[in-house]
Amino acid sequence: MNIQEVSDILGVCRFLRAPRHVFITDESVYEERNGKAFYRGLQPKNRRDVIFLSAQSDVTTIPHEAWHAMTGLGELTAYPVGRIVAAKYELIKNFPRLKELISRRVEYRRSEGSEEFPRASRYRGRVEHYTLGR
């Protein structure tokens, strides 16, 4: 997962607000304990402008997490949004002219420092922080 793909996926869906901050790490946030799966949540519950993406992220994860950040709603609504936006992206990504017609431009810039996000700063150099460009 790279920031260009994140921008492209968010660009095909006009009803999803692009989060102001995107964090990407290659590390796993999934772990198993006593036969049960756990996801170490990085998404700050009190922030509506941030998404964290990990090594397990796929095309559906970006709109799924953006929906959580934008609405605060749970999994019941986030899963369908993720699948619908991902299907639309998969459909148009190989047609540059069509993509140009129906997509909006979403651009992120690499940002240094993430002190306001304590969980991200624990990852130090192992997480990339991007901010929405204007």
Secondary structure, 3 states (H helix, E strand, C coil): CCHHHHHHHHHCCCCCCCCCEEEEECCCCEEEECCEEEECCCCCCCCCCEEEECCCCCCCHHHHHHHHHHHCCCHHHHHHHHHHHHHHHHHHCCCHHHHHHHCCCCCEEEECCCCCCHHHHCCHHHEEEEEECC
